[in-house]
Amino acid sequence: MALTALSTPWRIHDVVPRSVANGPGQRFTIWSQGCPLACPGCFNPGTHAGTGGVTRSVGELVDAVLDVTDIEGVTLTGGEPLEQPRAVAVFCAELRARTDLGVIVLTGFTRAEIEADQEKLAAVAAVDLVVAGRYNRRRRVAAGLRGSANKMYWDRTGRYPPSALEPVPAMEVILGVDGTVTVTGMVAPGRIDS
């Protein structure tokens, strides 16, 4: 891929090199910064602001993924990853060209909204599974990578059937070597439950 494409900036909220609560197997997980949807009850409200986070190049993030061994795939979440469609498209295409890692995108946009927007559609071109739709706290399920029952699976390659998502835990606590504690998964703000 062209060097200029890999220099595409991507505003990131956080990165976790190994997670089991963001898809099947051990997964490199990237949270984008910025979400205009701001669904009521979202469990990642700190990712909504369009400012904040850190800006990294797509190439830096690809290299970070390649430095981690024994992972099954990558999950892009947020915030809203499809608000930065160029970065997501370049990142996913580069991963597809250089690895056999699976890619999952969690988005608040519906499949129809993605298909109606050429940039968003290009962003998921090299993605295995899109979990699509607004979070609806009245329909909360917190299972199978779906925060709410209205969110739909858009299986693009057959790599991740719904049965592969059933055992994904709703929550995970990661203790960093530096003493940081990261809670991830489908956890509502202010509480930890399954």
C-alpha positions as CSV (number, residue, x, y, z in Angstrom):
1,M,0.0,0.0,0.0
2,A,1.2,3.5,-0.8
3,L,3.1,5.2,1.9
4,T,0.8,8.2,1.7
5,A,-2.2,6.0,2.5
6,L,-0.5,4.5,5.5
7,S,0.2,8.0,6.8
8,T,-3.6,8.6,7.0
9,P,-4.4,10.0,10.5
10,W,-6.7,8.2,12.8
11,R,-8.1,9.8,16.0
12,I,-8.0,7.0,18.7
13,H,-9.5,6.9,22.2
14,D,-7.6,3.7,23.3
15,V,-5.9,0.5,22.2
16,V,-5.8,-2.8,23.9
17,P,-3.4,-5.4,22.4
18,R,-5.2,-8.4,23.8
19,S,-8.9,-8.7,24.7
20,V,-11.3,-11.6,24.9
21,A,-14.5,-9.4,25.4
22,N,-14.3,-7.8,22.0
23,G,-14.8,-10.8,19.7
24,P,-13.9,-14.4,19.4
25,G,-10.4,-15.3,20.6
26,Q,-7.7,-12.9,21.6
27,R,-8.2,-9.6,19.8
28,F,-6.3,-6.4,19.2
29,T,-9.0,-3.8,19.9
30,I,-9.0,-0.1,18.8
31,W,-11.5,2.4,20.1
32,S,-12.0,5.4,17.7
33,Q,-12.5,8.8,19.2
34,G,-15.6,10.7,18.2
35,C,-19.2,9.7,17.8
36,P,-22.0,12.0,16.6
37,L,-24.7,9.4,17.3
38,A,-24.2,9.6,21.1
39,C,-26.8,6.9,21.8
40,P,-28.5,7.4,25.2
41,G,-27.0,4.9,27.7
42,C,-23.9,4.2,25.6
43,F,-21.3,2.4,27.6
44,N,-18.5,4.4,26.1
45,P,-19.6,8.1,26.5
46,G,-16.0,9.2,26.9
47,T,-15.4,8.4,23.2
48,H,-18.2,10.7,21.9
49,A,-16.3,14.0,21.8
50,G,-14.8,14.7,18.4
51,T,-11.7,16.1,20.1
52,G,-9.5,14.3,22.5
53,G,-7.8,11.0,22.3
54,V,-4.6,10.8,20.3
55,T,-3.9,10.9,16.6
56,R,-1.9,8.0,15.2
57,S,-1.2,7.1,11.6
58,V,-2.8,4.0,10.1
59,G,0.7,2.6,9.5
60,E,1.6,3.0,13.2
61,L,-1.6,1.0,14.1
62,V,-0.9,-1.7,11.5
63,D,2.6,-2.1,12.9
64,A,1.2,-2.3,16.5
65,V,-1.1,-5.1,15.4
66,L,1.8,-6.9,13.6
67,D,3.9,-6.7,16.8
68,V,1.3,-8.8,18.8
69,T,1.6,-12.6,18.3
70,D,-1.1,-15.2,18.7
71,I,-4.1,-13.1,18.2
72,E,-7.2,-14.2,16.2
73,G,-8.1,-10.8,14.9
74,V,-8.8,-7.1,15.3
75,T,-12.0,-5.3,16.5
76,L,-12.7,-1.7,15.7
77,T,-15.1,0.0,18.0
78,G,-15.6,3.4,19.6
79,G,-16.7,6.0,19.5
80,E,-17.7,5.5,16.0
81,P,-15.1,4.0,13.7
82,L,-17.0,4.8,10.5
83,E,-16.8,8.5,11.3
84,Q,-13.2,8.1,10.1
85,P,-13.9,5.9,7.1
86,R,-10.7,6.6,5.1
87,A,-8.5,5.5,8.1
88,V,-10.6,2.4,8.6
89,A,-10.6,1.5,4.9
90,V,-6.8,1.8,4.6
91,F,-6.2,0.0,7.9
92,C,-8.5,-3.0,7.0
93,A,-7.2,-3.3,3.5
94,E,-3.6,-3.3,4.8
95,L,-4.4,-6.0,7.4
96,R,-6.1,-8.1,4.7
97,A,-3.1,-7.8,2.4
98,R,-0.5,-8.7,5.1
99,T,-2.2,-11.1,7.5
100,D,-5.0,-13.6,7.9
101,L,-6.4,-11.8,10.9
102,G,-10.2,-11.5,11.2
103,V,-11.7,-8.0,11.4
104,I,-14.9,-7.0,13.2
105,V,-16.4,-3.5,13.2
106,L,-18.9,-2.4,15.9
107,T,-20.8,0.6,14.6
108,G,-23.9,2.6,15.5
109,F,-24.8,3.0,11.8
110,T,-27.2,0.6,10.2
111,R,-26.4,-1.6,7.3
112,A,-28.7,0.6,5.1
113,E,-26.9,3.8,6.2
114,I,-23.5,2.2,5.4
115,E,-24.6,0.9,2.0
116,A,-25.9,4.4,1.1
117,D,-22.6,6.1,1.9
118,Q,-19.7,5.1,-0.4
119,E,-17.0,6.1,2.1
120,K,-18.5,4.0,4.9
121,L,-19.1,1.1,2.5
122,A,-15.5,1.3,1.4
123,A,-14.4,1.2,5.0
124,V,-16.0,-2.2,5.6
125,A,-14.9,-3.7,2.2
126,A,-12.2,-5.8,3.9
127,V,-14.1,-6.5,7.1
128,D,-15.4,-10.0,8.1
129,L,-18.3,-8.9,10.3
130,V,-20.1,-5.6,11.0
131,V,-22.3,-5.4,14.1
132,A,-24.6,-2.5,13.0
133,G,-27.2,-0.3,14.5
134,R,-27.8,2.3,17.2
135,Y,-27.6,1.2,20.8
136,N,-31.1,1.1,22.4
137,R,-30.9,0.9,26.2
138,R,-34.5,-0.3,26.4
139,R,-33.5,-3.4,24.4
140,R,-30.2,-4.1,26.2
141,V,-28.8,-7.6,25.8
142,A,-25.0,-7.2,26.3
143,A,-24.3,-10.5,24.6
144,G,-22.7,-11.7,21.4
145,L,-21.1,-8.3,20.8
146,R,-24.5,-6.7,20.7
147,G,-25.3,-4.1,23.3
148,S,-29.0,-4.1,22.4
149,A,-31.3,-6.6,20.6
150,N,-31.9,-4.3,17.6
151,K,-28.2,-4.4,16.6
152,M,-27.8,-6.7,13.6
153,Y,-24.9,-8.9,12.3
154,W,-23.8,-8.2,8.8
155,D,-21.7,-11.3,8.0
156,R,-19.5,-10.3,5.0
157,T,-17.2,-13.4,4.8
158,G,-18.7,-16.3,6.9
159,R,-15.7,-16.2,9.3
160,Y,-17.8,-15.2,12.3
161,P,-21.2,-16.9,12.5
162,P,-23.4,-15.9,15.4
163,S,-22.5,-19.2,17.2
164,A,-18.8,-17.9,17.3
165,L,-20.0,-14.8,19.1
166,E,-22.1,-16.5,21.8
167,P,-19.2,-17.4,24.1
168,V,-17.7,-13.9,24.0
169,P,-17.8,-12.6,27.6
170,A,-19.8,-9.5,28.3
171,M,-17.0,-8.0,30.4
172,E,-13.3,-8.2,30.9
173,V,-11.0,-6.6,33.4
174,I,-7.4,-6.1,32.2
175,L,-4.6,-5.3,34.6
176,G,-1.7,-3.5,32.9
177,V,1.9,-4.1,33.9
178,D,1.9,-0.4,34.8
179,G,-1.0,-0.8,37.3
180,T,-3.7,0.5,35.0
181,V,-7.1,-1.2,35.1
182,T,-9.1,-1.4,31.9
183,V,-12.7,-2.6,32.0
184,T,-14.0,-3.5,28.5
185,G,-17.0,-5.3,26.9
186,M,-20.7,-4.5,27.0
187,V,-20.7,-2.9,30.4
188,A,-23.2,-0.1,31.1
189,P,-21.7,3.1,32.8
190,G,-21.7,3.0,36.6
191,R,-22.2,-0.8,37.0
192,I,-20.6,-4.1,36.3
193,D,-23.0,-6.9,35.5
194,S,-23.5,-9.6,32.9
